[in-house]
Amino acid sequence: MKIYIAGPYTNGGVGENVRRAVLAGDQLSELGHTPYIPHLTHLWHLMSPHAYEFWLRLDMEWLMVCEAVLRLPGYSLGADGEVAVAEGLGLPVYYGIEEVPHE
């Protein structure tokens, strides 16, 4: 299953937030899923900065082709918005790796 990882990026330490998202992606992969980790655009943004709206549009395009969302803990208006879109699309939203079914 293609699973979008939604979680804090700018709130708190960006590096630690990216790390958590990557580790969650590893766990999803181990369960047989295909994760999409939007936090990995961090390097792209460092090399070629874009407006916040650019990243939101990009993330929404990827969210639309995913089959579920994993919401990582922590305050994030962006991740909460992604969850709202996913729920509107009828996608399952998981709030912990233990909730995600094995492939």
C-alpha positions in Angstrom: 0.0 0.0 0.0 1.3 3.5 -0.8 1.3 5.4 2.5 1.8 9.1 2.9 3.7 10.2 6.0 2.2 13.3 7.6 4.0 14.9 10.6 5.7 17.9 11.9 8.3 19.5 9.7 9.0 23.1 10.8 7.6 22.9 14.4 10.5 21.8 16.6 13.8 20.7 15.2 13.6 20.2 11.4 16.4 17.7 11.4 14.8 15.6 14.1 11.4 15.7 12.3 13.0 14.6 9.0 14.7 11.8 10.9 11.5 10.6 12.5 9.7 10.6 9.2 12.5 8.6 7.5 12.5 6.0 10.4 8.7 5.7 10.0 9.2 5.2 6.3 11.7 2.4 7.1 9.2 0.7 9.4 6.5 1.0 6.7 8.8 -0.6 4.2 9.6 -3.4 6.5 5.8 -4.1 6.7 5.7 -4.4 2.9 4.4 -0.9 2.1 5.6 1.9 -0.1 6.0 5.1 1.9 6.0 8.6 0.6 8.1 10.8 2.9 7.4 14.5 2.1 10.0 15.5 4.6 12.7 14.4 2.1 12.1 17.5 0.1 14.0 19.3 2.8 17.3 18.8 0.9 15.6 20.0 -2.3 14.4 23.1 -0.5 18.0 23.7 0.8 19.4 23.6 -2.7 16.5 25.3 -4.5 14.2 27.2 -2.2 10.5 27.5 -3.2 7.5 29.2 -1.6 5.5 27.3 1.0 2.6 27.1 -1.4 4.8 25.2 -3.9 5.5 22.5 -1.3 1.9 22.3 -0.3 0.8 21.7 -3.9 3.5 19.1 -4.4 2.5 17.3 -1.2 -1.2 17.3 -2.2 -0.4 15.8 -5.6 1.4 12.9 -3.8 -1.3 12.6 -1.2 -3.9 12.1 -3.9 -2.1 9.0 -5.2 -1.6 7.4 -1.8 -3.9 4.8 -0.3 -3.5 5.8 3.4 -1.8 8.2 5.7 0.4 7.7 8.7 0.1 10.7 11.0 3.2 11.1 13.2 2.9 12.6 16.6 3.4 16.3 17.2 1.8 19.6 16.5 1.5 20.5 12.8 -1.1 22.5 11.1 0.1 21.2 7.7 -0.1 17.5 8.8 -3.5 18.1 10.3 -4.6 19.6 6.9 -3.2 16.5 5.1 -5.2 14.3 7.5 -8.4 16.3 6.8 -7.9 15.9 3.0 -7.2 12.2 3.4 -10.3 11.7 5.5 -12.3 13.6 2.8 -11.0 11.2 0.2 -12.0 8.3 2.4 -8.4 7.2 3.0 -7.5 5.4 6.2 -5.4 7.4 8.6 -3.2 5.5 11.0 -1.8 7.2 14.2 0.9 4.6 14.9 2.9 1.9 13.1 1.1 -0.7 15.2 -2.2 0.3 13.5 -0.8 -0.3 10.0 -1.7 -3.7 8.5 1.0 -5.9 7.1 1.1 -6.2 3.3 
